[in-house]
Amino acid sequence: MATKAERTKQFIIETAAPIYNQKGISGANIDDVLEATKLTKGCLYGHFENKEDLTLQVVDHMLTSNGEKIGLAISKAKTAKAKVFAFLDFYKDPLNTHLKGGCPIFNIAVEADDHFPEISEKIAGIIRNGQEVFVSILKQGIQAGEFNENLDPAVYAFKAMSAVEGGVIMCKVLKSAKPMAGLIKSLKAELESYSQ
């Protein structure tokens, strides 16, 4: 069982996550976190060395949480096609993502690319790993006879992940989830075209 200090630290991280996801790494500040948590600066700095330490731990939490939620959605599916569909459906409501503010992977990636190399490298690792898992699922589908040999797993995985991430941002800007439904339907239809 977690100690009171561990619970408080986790509470700070979980409370700060949507702030960082909405305002960005540079836009989020300690005062935002203090206001949301109702804690004192002394308490906050009793758990984190500085804003950079808080930021790194909040980013780790957001990325881990996002990965766990996607993993859980995919793990419930039995076939390769069902796993891909579960991944796509995870993003079906881009205006109401599990963490307020959109997809943390995309949000963090855009900002970290030029300003936070350590975080940028974490994101790159997560994206590479996600691609590898996606490709692996598609290869299993080919081996199991779900998909024919015309399916190029690396190309489809990259296309689907890029389209979905871009779709989340466009839907947020347009304030409409409707285009995402069409995108997901199109990606599913493309995968179905390779079905045996």
FITOR-785959 format. One record per residue: x, y, z of N, C-alpha, C, O in turn; residue in three letters. Coordinates in Angstrom, 2 decimals. Example, Ala and Ser with C-alpha at 12.3 -4.5 7.8 and 13.67 -1.06 7.14 Angstrom:
<nodes>
- nc1, nc2, nc3, cac1, cac2, cac3, cc1, cc2, cc3, oc1, oc2, oc3, rest
- 13.19, -5.69, 7.80, 12.30, -4.50, 7.80, 13.20, -3.30, 7.80, 14.24, -3.32, 8.46, ALA
- 12.85, -2.25, 7.08, 13.67, -1.06, 7.14, 12.90, 0.03, 7.87, 13.41, 1.14, 8.04, SER
</nodes>
This chain:
<nodes>
- nc1, nc2, nc3, cac1, cac2, cac3, cc1, cc2, cc3, oc1, oc2, oc3, rest
- 0.84, -1.19, 0.00, 0.00, 0.00, 0.00, 0.88, 1.25, 0.00, 1.90, 1.31, 0.69, MET
- 0.48, 2.24, -0.78, 1.26, 3.46, -0.92, 1.22, 4.29, 0.36, 0.22, 4.32, 1.08, ALA
- 2.33, 4.96, 0.63, 2.38, 5.85, 1.78, 1.61, 7.13, 1.46, 1.25, 7.38, 0.31, THR
- 1.37, 7.94, 2.49, 0.68, 9.21, 2.28, 1.47, 10.09, 1.32, 0.89, 10.74, 0.45, LYS
- 2.79, 10.11, 1.46, 3.64, 10.91, 0.58, 3.54, 10.43, -0.87, 3.47, 11.24, -1.80, ALA
- 3.53, 9.10, -1.06, 3.40, 8.54, -2.42, 2.05, 8.88, -3.02, 1.95, 9.19, -4.20, GLU
- 0.99, 8.81, -2.20, -0.36, 9.14, -2.68, -0.45, 10.62, -3.06, -1.06, 10.97, -4.06, ARG
- 0.17, 11.47, -2.24, 0.15, 12.91, -2.53, 0.89, 13.19, -3.84, 0.42, 13.97, -4.67, THR
- 2.04, 12.57, -4.01, 2.82, 12.76, -5.24, 2.03, 12.31, -6.45, 2.01, 12.99, -7.48, LYS
- 1.37, 11.15, -6.34, 0.57, 10.64, -7.45, -0.60, 11.57, -7.74, -0.95, 11.80, -8.90, GLN
- -1.22, 12.10, -6.69, -2.32, 13.06, -6.84, -1.84, 14.30, -7.61, -2.54, 14.79, -8.49, PHE
- -0.68, 14.80, -7.27, -0.14, 15.97, -7.96, 0.08, 15.65, -9.45, -0.31, 16.43, -10.31, ILE
- 0.70, 14.53, -9.72, 0.97, 14.13, -11.11, -0.33, 13.99, -11.90, -0.44, 14.51, -13.01, ILE
- -1.30, 13.27, -11.34, -2.57, 13.05, -12.04, -3.35, 14.34, -12.23, -4.03, 14.51, -13.24, GLU
- -3.26, 15.25, -11.28, -3.96, 16.53, -11.38, -3.27, 17.44, -12.39, -3.92, 18.20, -13.11, THR
- -1.94, 17.35, -12.45, -1.18, 18.19, -13.38, -1.28, 17.71, -14.83, -1.12, 18.51, -15.75, ALA
- -1.53, 16.41, -15.04, -1.53, 15.86, -16.40, -2.45, 16.59, -17.36, -1.99, 16.99, -18.43, ALA
- -3.75, 16.80, -17.04, -4.59, 17.52, -18.01, -4.15, 18.98, -18.22, -4.36, 19.54, -19.29, PRO
- -3.54, 19.57, -17.21, -3.04, 20.95, -17.35, -1.92, 20.96, -18.39, -1.91, 21.80, -19.30, ILE
- -0.99, 20.04, -18.25, 0.11, 19.94, -19.22, -0.41, 19.57, -20.60, 0.08, 20.08, -21.61, TYR
- -1.39, 18.68, -20.66, -1.90, 18.23, -21.95, -2.62, 19.35, -22.69, -2.58, 19.41, -23.92, ASN
- -3.26, 20.23, -21.95, -4.00, 21.33, -22.57, -3.12, 22.56, -22.82, -3.23, 23.19, -23.87, GLN
- -2.25, 22.89, -21.88, -1.45, 24.11, -21.99, -0.07, 23.88, -22.60, 0.59, 24.83, -23.03, LYS
- 0.36, 22.63, -22.63, 1.69, 22.33, -23.12, 2.72, 22.42, -22.01, 2.45, 22.92, -20.93, GLY
- 3.91, 21.92, -22.30, 4.99, 21.91, -21.32, 5.39, 23.33, -20.95, 5.57, 23.65, -19.78, ILE
- 5.52, 24.17, -21.97, 5.93, 25.56, -21.72, 4.81, 26.38, -21.11, 5.07, 27.27, -20.30, SER
- 3.58, 26.09, -21.49, 2.44, 26.88, -21.03, 1.98, 26.56, -19.62, 1.45, 27.42, -18.92, GLY
- 2.18, 25.32, -19.20, 1.78, 24.93, -17.84, 2.78, 25.53, -16.85, 3.98, 25.53, -17.09, ALA
- 2.26, 26.04, -15.76, 3.19, 26.56, -14.76, 2.82, 26.05, -13.37, 1.75, 25.48, -13.15, ASN
- 3.72, 26.27, -12.46, 3.56, 25.76, -11.09, 2.28, 26.32, -10.45, 1.59, 25.60, -9.73, ILE
- 1.98, 27.58, -10.71, 0.77, 28.18, -10.13, -0.49, 27.47, -10.59, -1.43, 27.31, -9.81, ASP
- -0.53, 27.02, -11.86, -1.68, 26.25, -12.36, -1.84, 24.97, -11.54, -2.94, 24.60, -11.15, ASP
- -0.72, 24.31, -11.31, -0.74, 23.04, -10.57, -1.13, 23.28, -9.11, -1.92, 22.51, -8.55, VAL
- -0.60, 24.32, -8.51, -0.94, 24.65, -7.12, -2.43, 24.97, -6.98, -3.08, 24.54, -6.03, LEU
- -2.96, 25.72, -7.94, -4.38, 26.07, -7.89, -5.25, 24.82, -8.02, -6.24, 24.67, -7.30, GLU
- -4.89, 23.94, -8.93, -5.68, 22.73, -9.16, -5.59, 21.75, -7.99, -6.58, 21.10, -7.65, ALA
- -4.42, 21.65, -7.39, -4.24, 20.68, -6.30, -4.61, 21.25, -4.94, -4.86, 20.49, -3.99, THR
- -4.65, 22.57, -4.83, -4.91, 23.26, -3.54, -3.80, 22.97, -2.53, -4.03, 22.97, -1.32, LYS
- -2.59, 22.73, -3.03, -1.45, 22.47, -2.16, -0.54, 23.70, -2.13, -0.66, 24.60, -2.96, LEU
- 0.35, 23.72, -1.18, 1.30, 24.83, -1.08, 2.53, 24.53, -1.94, 2.79, 23.39, -2.31, THR
- 3.26, 25.59, -2.24, 4.49, 25.45, -3.02, 5.49, 24.55, -2.26, 6.18, 23.73, -2.87, LYS
- 5.54, 24.71, -0.95, 6.44, 23.89, -0.13, 6.11, 22.42, -0.24, 7.01, 21.58, -0.33, GLY
- 4.83, 22.11, -0.23, 4.39, 20.71, -0.36, 4.80, 20.17, -1.73, 5.33, 19.07, -1.85, CYS
- 4.53, 20.97, -2.77, 4.86, 20.54, -4.14, 6.36, 20.26, -4.26, 6.76, 19.22, -4.79, LEU
- 7.17, 21.19, -3.78, 8.62, 21.02, -3.90, 9.18, 20.00, -2.90, 10.36, 19.66, -2.95, TYR
- 8.33, 19.52, -2.00, 8.72, 18.41, -1.15, 8.70, 17.09, -1.92, 9.30, 16.10, -1.50, GLY
- 7.99, 17.10, -3.06, 7.86, 15.89, -3.87, 8.63, 15.95, -5.19, 8.94, 14.92, -5.79, HIS
- 8.94, 17.16, -5.64, 9.63, 17.36, -6.92, 10.77, 18.36, -6.74, 10.61, 19.36, -6.03, PHE
- 11.90, 18.10, -7.38, 13.06, 18.98, -7.23, 12.80, 20.37, -7.78, 13.19, 21.38, -7.19, GLU
- 12.12, 20.42, -8.94, 11.85, 21.68, -9.62, 10.78, 21.43, -10.69, 10.23, 20.33, -10.78, ASN
- 10.48, 22.45, -11.48, 9.44, 22.29, -12.51, 9.85, 21.23, -13.53, 9.01, 20.48, -14.01, LYS
- 11.13, 21.17, -13.85, 11.59, 20.19, -14.83, 11.33, 18.76, -14.33, 10.90, 17.90, -15.11, GLU
- 11.59, 18.51, -13.07, 11.34, 17.19, -12.47, 9.85, 16.87, -12.53, 9.46, 15.77, -12.91, ASP
- 9.02, 17.83, -12.15, 7.57, 17.65, -12.22, 7.15, 17.36, -13.65, 6.38, 16.44, -13.91, LEU
- 7.66, 18.14, -14.58, 7.31, 17.98, -16.00, 7.65, 16.58, -16.49, 6.82, 15.93, -17.12, THR
- 8.86, 16.13, -16.21, 9.28, 14.80, -16.69, 8.39, 13.70, -16.10, 8.03, 12.76, -16.80, LEU
- 8.04, 13.82, -14.83, 7.20, 12.80, -14.21, 5.76, 12.86, -14.71, 5.10, 11.83, -14.86, GLN
- 5.26, 14.06, -14.98, 3.91, 14.20, -15.54, 3.87, 13.63, -16.96, 2.93, 12.93, -17.32, VAL
- 4.89, 13.94, -17.75, 4.95, 13.42, -19.12, 5.02, 11.89, -19.09, 4.31, 11.23, -19.85, VAL
- 5.86, 11.33, -18.22, 5.94, 9.86, -18.09, 4.57, 9.28, -17.75, 4.15, 8.27, -18.32, ASP
- 3.89, 9.92, -16.82, 2.56, 9.46, -16.42, 1.58, 9.50, -17.59, 0.86, 8.53, -17.83, HIS
- 1.57, 10.61, -18.32, 0.63, 10.74, -19.45, 0.89, 9.68, -20.51, -0.04, 9.05, -21.02, MET
- 2.16, 9.48, -20.84, 2.50, 8.51, -21.88, 2.22, 7.09, -21.43, 1.72, 6.27, -22.20, LEU
- 2.54, 6.78, -20.17, 2.27, 5.44, -19.64, 0.78, 5.17, -19.60, 0.32, 4.10, -20.01, THR
- 0.02, 6.13, -19.09, -1.43, 5.98, -18.99, -2.06, 5.78, -20.36, -2.92, 4.92, -20.54, SER
- -1.63, 6.59, -21.33, -2.17, 6.47, -22.69, -1.86, 5.09, -23.27, -2.73, 4.43, -23.84, ASN
- -0.62, 4.66, -23.10, -0.22, 3.34, -23.61, -1.00, 2.21, -22.96, -1.40, 1.26, -23.64, GLY
- -1.22, 2.32, -21.65, -1.98, 1.29, -20.94, -3.42, 1.22, -21.43, -3.97, 0.13, -21.60, GLU
- -4.03, 2.37, -21.67, -5.42, 2.40, -22.13, -5.55, 1.82, -23.54, -6.49, 1.07, -23.82, LYS
- -4.61, 2.17, -24.42, -4.62, 1.59, -25.77, -4.38, 0.09, -25.68, -5.07, -0.70, -26.32, ILE
- -3.39, -0.30, -24.88, -3.08, -1.72, -24.71, -4.26, -2.52, -24.20, -4.50, -3.64, -24.66, GLY
- -5.00, -1.97, -23.25, -6.17, -2.64, -22.70, -7.24, -2.82, -23.78, -7.84, -3.88, -23.89, LEU
- -7.46, -1.78, -24.56, -8.47, -1.86, -25.63, -8.09, -2.94, -26.64, -8.95, -3.71, -27.08, ALA
- -6.83, -2.99, -27.01, -6.37, -3.98, -28.00, -6.38, -5.39, -27.42, -6.71, -6.34, -28.12, ILE
- -6.02, -5.52, -26.15, -5.90, -6.85, -25.53, -7.24, -7.58, -25.44, -7.27, -8.81, -25.34, SER
- -8.33, -6.85, -25.47, -9.66, -7.48, -25.39, -10.04, -8.16, -26.69, -10.91, -9.03, -26.71, LYS
- -9.38, -7.76, -27.79, -9.70, -8.33, -29.10, -8.95, -9.64, -29.31, -7.83, -9.81, -28.81, ALA
- -9.56, -10.56, -30.04, -8.96, -11.88, -30.23, -8.19, -12.01, -31.55, -7.15, -12.66, -31.59, LYS
- -8.69, -11.40, -32.62, -8.05, -11.54, -33.94, -7.22, -10.31, -34.26, -7.37, -9.26, -33.62, THR
- -6.35, -10.44, -35.24, -5.52, -9.29, -35.65, -6.41, -8.15, -36.15, -6.20, -6.99, -35.79, ALA
- -7.40, -8.48, -36.97, -8.30, -7.44, -37.48, -9.04, -6.75, -36.34, -9.17, -5.52, -36.34, LYS
- -9.50, -7.50, -35.38, -10.22, -6.93, -34.23, -9.29, -6.03, -33.41, -9.72, -5.01, -32.88, ALA
- -8.02, -6.42, -33.31, -7.06, -5.60, -32.56, -6.83, -4.25, -33.27, -6.80, -3.20, -32.63, LYS
- -6.68, -4.30, -34.60, -6.51, -3.05, -35.35, -7.76, -2.18, -35.23, -7.66, -0.98, -35.02, VAL
- -8.92, -2.80, -35.36, -10.18, -2.04, -35.23, -10.30, -1.43, -33.83, -10.80, -0.32, -33.68, PHE
- -9.85, -2.16, -32.81, -9.90, -1.64, -31.43, -8.99, -0.43, -31.30, -9.34, 0.55, -30.63, ALA
- -7.82, -0.49, -31.93, -6.91, 0.66, -31.92, -7.58, 1.86, -32.58, -7.57, 2.96, -32.03, PHE
- -8.16, 1.65, -33.75, -8.82, 2.75, -34.47, -9.99, 3.31, -33.66, -10.16, 4.52, -33.57, LEU
- -10.78, 2.42, -33.08, -11.94, 2.86, -32.30, -11.55, 3.61, -31.03, -12.34, 4.39, -30.50, ASP
- -10.34, 3.36, -30.54, -9.85, 4.08, -29.36, -9.88, 5.59, -29.61, -10.05, 6.38, -28.67, PHE
- -9.72, 5.99, -30.87, -9.66, 7.41, -31.23, -10.96, 7.94, -31.84, -10.97, 9.02, -32.42, TYR
- -12.05, 7.17, -31.72, -13.29, 7.55, -32.43, -13.92, 8.84, -31.94, -14.67, 9.47, -32.68, LYS
- -13.63, 9.24, -30.71, -14.20, 10.49, -30.20, -13.07, 11.45, -29.83, -12.73, 11.58, -28.66, ASP
- -12.49, 12.12, -30.83, -11.32, 12.96, -30.59, -11.60, 14.21, -29.76, -10.66, 14.88, -29.33, PRO
- -12.85, 14.53, -29.53, -13.19, 15.70, -28.72, -13.31, 15.33, -27.24, -13.30, 16.22, -26.38, LEU
- -13.41, 14.05, -26.95, -13.52, 13.57, -25.57, -12.49, 12.47, -25.32, -12.85, 11.32, -25.08, ASN
- -11.24, 12.83, -25.38, -10.17, 11.86, -25.17, -10.07, 11.52, -23.68, -10.55, 12.28, -22.84, THR
- -9.44, 10.39, -23.36, -9.36, 9.95, -21.96, -8.64, 10.97, -21.10, -8.90, 11.05, -19.90, HIS
- -7.75, 11.75, -21.68, -7.07, 12.83, -20.96, -7.47, 14.12, -21.64, -7.19, 14.31, -22.83, LEU
- -8.10, 15.01, -20.91, -8.61, 16.24, -21.48, -7.51, 17.00, -22.23, -6.42, 17.21, -21.71, LYS
- -7.83, 17.39, -23.46, -6.88, 18.16, -24.25, -6.38, 17.45, -25.49, -5.60, 18.03, -26.26, GLY
- -6.81, 16.21, -25.71, -6.39, 15.50, -26.91, -5.39, 14.40, -26.62, -5.19, 14.00, -25.48, GLY
- -4.77, 13.92, -27.68, -3.82, 12.82, -27.56, -2.50, 13.35, -27.00, -1.86, 14.20, -27.62, CYS
- -2.08, 12.85, -25.82, -0.84, 13.36, -25.23, 0.40, 13.06, -26.07, 1.36, 13.82, -26.02, PRO
- 0.38, 11.98, -26.83, 1.55, 11.66, -27.65, 1.78, 12.77, -28.66, 2.88, 13.30, -28.79, ILE
- 0.72, 13.13, -29.38, 0.85, 14.17, -30.40, 1.15, 15.53, -29.76, 2.04, 16.25, -30.20, PHE
- 0.40, 15.85, -28.71, 0.59, 17.16, -28.06, 2.02, 17.35, -27.58, 2.63, 18.40, -27.80, ASN
- 2.55, 16.33, -26.92, 3.90, 16.43, -26.38, 4.93, 16.40, -27.51, 5.92, 17.13, -27.47, ILE
- 4.70, 15.57, -28.52, 5.66, 15.43, -29.62, 5.89, 16.75, -30.33, 7.03, 17.10, -30.63, ALA
- 4.84, 17.47, -30.60, 4.95, 18.73, -31.35, 5.80, 19.73, -30.58, 6.69, 20.36, -31.15, VAL
- 5.53, 19.89, -29.30, 6.27, 20.86, -28.49, 7.68, 20.39, -28.17, 8.62, 21.19, -28.20, GLU
- 7.84, 19.12, -27.87, 9.14, 18.61, -27.43, 10.16, 18.57, -28.57, 11.36, 18.64, -28.32, ALA
- 9.70, 18.45, -29.79, 10.58, 18.29, -30.94, 11.70, 19.33, -30.97, 12.86, 18.99, -31.21, ASP
- 11.37, 20.59, -30.73, 12.36, 21.65, -30.83, 12.93, 22.11, -29.49, 14.00, 22.71, -29.46, ASP
- 12.24, 21.85, -28.40, 12.60, 22.48, -27.14, 13.00, 21.53, -26.00, 13.69, 21.95, -25.07, HIS
- 12.59, 20.27, -26.08, 12.84, 19.36, -24.97, 13.37, 18.03, -25.51, 12.61, 17.07, -25.65, PHE
- 14.68, 17.98, -25.82, 15.23, 16.78, -26.46, 15.03, 15.49, -25.67, 14.79, 14.44, -26.27, PRO
- 15.12, 15.55, -24.34, 14.95, 14.33, -23.54, 13.53, 13.78, -23.69, 13.34, 12.57, -23.83, GLU
- 12.56, 14.67, -23.68, 11.16, 14.26, -23.84, 10.91, 13.82, -25.28, 10.19, 12.86, -25.52, ILE
- 11.51, 14.53, -26.22, 11.36, 14.17, -27.63, 11.84, 12.74, -27.89, 11.22, 12.01, -28.66, SER
- 12.93, 12.36, -27.25, 13.45, 11.00, -27.43, 12.50, 9.97, -26.83, 12.35, 8.88, -27.38, GLU
- 11.86, 10.30, -25.70, 10.86, 9.39, -25.10, 9.71, 9.17, -26.08, 9.27, 8.04, -26.29, LYS
- 9.24, 10.26, -26.66, 8.12, 10.18, -27.62, 8.53, 9.33, -28.82, 7.76, 8.48, -29.27, ILE
- 9.72, 9.57, -29.33, 10.20, 8.79, -30.48, 10.21, 7.30, -30.15, 9.82, 6.48, -30.98, ALA
- 10.64, 6.95, -28.95, 10.66, 5.55, -28.54, 9.26, 4.96, -28.47, 9.04, 3.83, -28.88, GLY
- 8.33, 5.74, -27.96, 6.94, 5.27, -27.85, 6.34, 5.08, -29.24, 5.63, 4.10, -29.49, ILE
- 6.61, 6.02, -30.14, 6.07, 5.90, -31.50, 6.71, 4.70, -32.21, 6.01, 3.94, -32.88, ILE
- 8.02, 4.53, -32.07, 8.68, 3.37, -32.69, 8.09, 2.07, -32.14, 7.80, 1.15, -32.90, ARG
- 7.92, 2.00, -30.83, 7.37, 0.80, -30.21, 5.94, 0.55, -30.69, 5.57, -0.58, -31.00, ASN
- 5.15, 1.62, -30.75, 3.77, 1.48, -31.23, 3.72, 0.96, -32.65, 2.89, 0.11, -32.98, GLY
- 4.61, 1.48, -33.49, 4.69, 1.00, -34.88, 5.05, -0.48, -34.92, 4.46, -1.26, -35.67, GLN
- 6.03, -0.87, -34.11, 6.46, -2.28, -34.09, 5.33, -3.19, -33.65, 5.14, -4.26, -34.23, GLU
- 4.58, -2.78, -32.64, 3.45, -3.60, -32.17, 2.40, -3.71, -33.26, 1.88, -4.79, -33.53, VAL
- 2.09, -2.58, -33.90, 1.07, -2.55, -34.96, 1.50, -3.47, -36.10, 0.71, -4.29, -36.58, PHE
- 2.75, -3.35, -36.55, 3.27, -4.19, -37.63, 3.21, -5.66, -37.23, 2.84, -6.51, -38.03, VAL
- 3.58, -5.96, -36.00, 3.55, -7.33, -35.50, 2.13, -7.92, -35.55, 1.94, -9.07, -35.95, SER
- 1.15, -7.13, -35.15, -0.24, -7.58, -35.20, -0.65, -7.89, -36.64, -1.29, -8.91, -36.90, ILE
- -0.29, -7.01, -37.57, -0.65, -7.23, -38.98, 0.06, -8.46, -39.54, -0.54, -9.22, -40.31, LEU
- 1.32, -8.66, -39.16, 2.06, -9.86, -39.63, 1.41, -11.13, -39.08, 1.31, -12.13, -39.79, LYS
- 0.97, -11.08, -37.83, 0.27, -12.24, -37.25, -1.01, -12.51, -38.03, -1.39, -13.66, -38.25, GLN
- -1.67, -11.43, -38.44, -2.90, -11.58, -39.23, -2.63, -12.23, -40.57, -3.44, -13.04, -41.04, GLY
- -1.52, -11.89, -41.19, -1.15, -12.52, -42.47, -0.83, -13.99, -42.25, -1.29, -14.85, -43.00, ILE
- -0.05, -14.28, -41.20, 0.32, -15.67, -40.91, -0.89, -16.53, -40.56, -0.93, -17.72, -40.87, GLN
- -1.89, -15.91, -39.91, -3.09, -16.65, -39.53, -4.09, -16.77, -40.68, -5.12, -17.43, -40.55, ALA
- -3.78, -16.13, -41.81, -4.68, -16.20, -42.96, -5.81, -15.18, -42.93, -6.73, -15.26, -43.75, GLY
- -5.77, -14.24, -42.00, -6.80, -13.19, -41.96, -6.62, -12.21, -43.12, -7.60, -11.74, -43.71, GLU
- -5.36, -11.90, -43.44, -5.04, -10.95, -44.50, -4.19, -11.63, -45.56, -3.46, -12.57, -45.27, PHE
- -4.30, -11.14, -46.79, -3.48, -11.71, -47.86, -2.11, -11.05, -47.91, -1.85, -10.07, -47.20, ASN
- -1.25, -11.59, -48.74, 0.14, -11.14, -48.82, 0.29, -9.75, -49.44, 1.38, -9.18, -49.40, GLU
- -0.77, -9.20, -50.01, -0.68, -7.87, -50.61, -0.61, -6.76, -49.55, -0.23, -5.64, -49.86, ASN
- -0.98, -7.09, -48.32, -0.92, -6.11, -47.24, 0.53, -5.88, -46.85, 1.25, -6.83, -46.52, LEU
- 0.96, -4.63, -46.87, 2.30, -4.28, -46.41, 2.13, -3.74, -44.98, 1.70, -2.60, -44.79, ASP
- 2.46, -4.56, -43.97, 2.22, -4.16, -42.58, 2.85, -2.83, -42.19, 2.21, -2.02, -41.51, PRO
- 4.09, -2.59, -42.61, 4.78, -1.34, -42.22, 4.08, -0.12, -42.82, 3.92, 0.90, -42.15, ALA
- 3.68, -0.23, -44.06, 3.02, 0.91, -44.74, 1.65, 1.18, -44.11, 1.32, 2.32, -43.81, VAL
- 0.86, 0.12, -43.92, -0.48, 0.33, -43.35, -0.40, 0.86, -41.91, -1.15, 1.76, -41.54, TYR
- 0.51, 0.31, -41.11, 0.65, 0.74, -39.72, 1.02, 2.22, -39.66, 0.44, 2.97, -38.87, ALA
- 1.97, 2.64, -40.49, 2.39, 4.04, -40.49, 1.24, 4.94, -40.95, 0.97, 5.98, -40.35, PHE
- 0.57, 4.51, -41.99, -0.56, 5.29, -42.53, -1.67, 5.44, -41.48, -2.17, 6.54, -41.26, LYS
- -2.04, 4.33, -40.85, -3.14, 4.36, -39.88, -2.79, 5.23, -38.67, -3.59, 6.05, -38.24, ALA
- -1.58, 5.05, -38.14, -1.19, 5.84, -36.96, -1.09, 7.32, -37.30, -1.54, 8.17, -36.53, MET
- -0.50, 7.64, -38.45, -0.35, 9.04, -38.86, -1.71, 9.68, -39.10, -1.96, 10.81, -38.69, SER
- -2.59, 8.94, -39.77, -3.92, 9.47, -40.09, -4.72, 9.74, -38.82, -5.36, 10.78, -38.69, ALA
- -4.68, 8.80, -37.90, -5.45, 8.94, -36.66, -4.92, 10.11, -35.82, -5.71, 10.92, -35.34, VAL
- -3.61, 10.19, -35.65, -3.04, 11.30, -34.87, -3.35, 12.65, -35.51, -3.73, 13.59, -34.82, GLU
- -3.20, 12.74, -36.82, -3.54, 13.97, -37.53, -5.02, 14.27, -37.44, -5.43, 15.43, -37.32, GLY
- -5.83, 13.22, -37.51, -7.28, 13.38, -37.42, -7.72, 13.95, -36.08, -8.64, 14.77, -36.02, GLY
- -7.06, 13.51, -35.00, -7.40, 14.03, -33.67, -7.21, 15.54, -33.64, -8.08, 16.27, -33.16, VAL
- -6.08, 16.01, -34.15, -5.79, 17.45, -34.15, -6.78, 18.20, -35.03, -7.32, 19.23, -34.62, ILE
- -7.04, 17.70, -36.22, -7.95, 18.41, -37.14, -9.36, 18.47, -36.56, -10.03, 19.50, -36.67, MET
- -9.81, 17.38, -35.95, -11.15, 17.37, -35.35, -11.23, 18.37, -34.18, -12.24, 19.05, -34.01, CYS
- -10.15, 18.44, -33.40, -10.13, 19.42, -32.30, -10.25, 20.84, -32.85, -11.01, 21.64, -32.33, LYS
- -9.48, 21.13, -33.89, -9.50, 22.48, -34.48, -10.86, 22.78, -35.09, -11.38, 23.89, -34.95, VAL
- -11.44, 21.79, -35.76, -12.75, 21.97, -36.41, -13.91, 21.84, -35.43, -15.06, 22.14, -35.77, LEU
- -13.60, 21.38, -34.21, -14.61, 21.15, -33.17, -15.73, 20.23, -33.65, -16.92, 20.46, -33.41, LYS
- -15.30, 19.17, -34.33, -16.25, 18.17, -34.83, -15.58, 16.81, -34.86, -14.47, 16.66, -35.36, SER
- -16.27, 15.80, -34.33, -15.75, 14.43, -34.34, -16.15, 13.70, -35.62, -15.64, 12.61, -35.90, ALA
- -17.07, 14.29, -36.39, -17.61, 13.61, -37.57, -16.54, 13.19, -38.58, -16.59, 12.06, -39.08, LYS
- -15.55, 14.05, -38.89, -14.54, 13.61, -39.86, -13.78, 12.36, -39.40, -13.35, 11.56, -40.23, PRO
- -13.60, 12.20, -38.09, -12.87, 11.03, -37.59, -13.64, 9.76, -37.90, -13.04, 8.73, -38.23, MET
- -14.96, 9.81, -37.79, -15.77, 8.62, -38.09, -15.53, 8.18, -39.53, -15.38, 6.99, -39.81, ALA
- -15.49, 9.15, -40.45, -15.23, 8.83, -41.86, -13.84, 8.28, -42.07, -13.64, 7.35, -42.86, GLY
- -12.86, 8.84, -41.38, -11.48, 8.38, -41.50, -11.34, 6.94, -41.00, -10.73, 6.11, -41.66, LEU
- -11.91, 6.67, -39.84, -11.82, 5.32, -39.27, -12.53, 4.31, -40.18, -12.03, 3.21, -40.40, ILE
- -13.69, 4.70, -40.70, -14.42, 3.82, -41.62, -13.57, 3.50, -42.84, -13.53, 2.36, -43.31, LYS
- -12.88, 4.52, -43.37, -12.03, 4.33, -44.55, -10.83, 3.43, -44.24, -10.49, 2.56, -45.04, SER
- -10.21, 3.62, -43.08, -9.07, 2.77, -42.70, -9.50, 1.33, -42.48, -8.77, 0.40, -42.83, LEU
- -10.68, 1.15, -41.89, -11.20, -0.21, -41.70, -11.50, -0.87, -43.05, -11.19, -2.04, -43.26, LYS
- -12.10, -0.10, -43.95, -12.43, -0.64, -45.27, -11.17, -1.05, -46.02, -11.14, -2.08, -46.70, ALA
- -10.13, -0.23, -45.91, -8.86, -0.58, -46.56, -8.31, -1.89, -46.01, -7.86, -2.75, -46.78, GLU
- -8.35, -2.05, -44.69, -7.86, -3.30, -44.10, -8.73, -4.48, -44.54, -8.22, -5.56, -44.84, LEU
- -10.03, -4.26, -44.58, -10.97, -5.32, -45.02, -10.63, -5.77, -46.46, -10.82, -6.93, -46.81, GLU
- -10.13, -4.84, -47.28, -9.83, -5.19, -48.67, -8.70, -6.22, -48.76, -8.52, -6.86, -49.80, SER
- -7.95, -6.39, -47.70, -6.87, -7.39, -47.68, -7.33, -8.69, -47.02, -6.55, -9.64, -46.92, TYR
- -8.58, -8.73, -46.58, -9.08, -9.94, -45.90, -9.18, -11.09, -46.88, -9.50, -10.91, -48.05, SER
- -8.89, -12.29, -46.36, -8.93, -13.50, -47.19, -10.37, -13.97, -47.38, -10.61, -14.98, -48.04, GLN
</nodes>
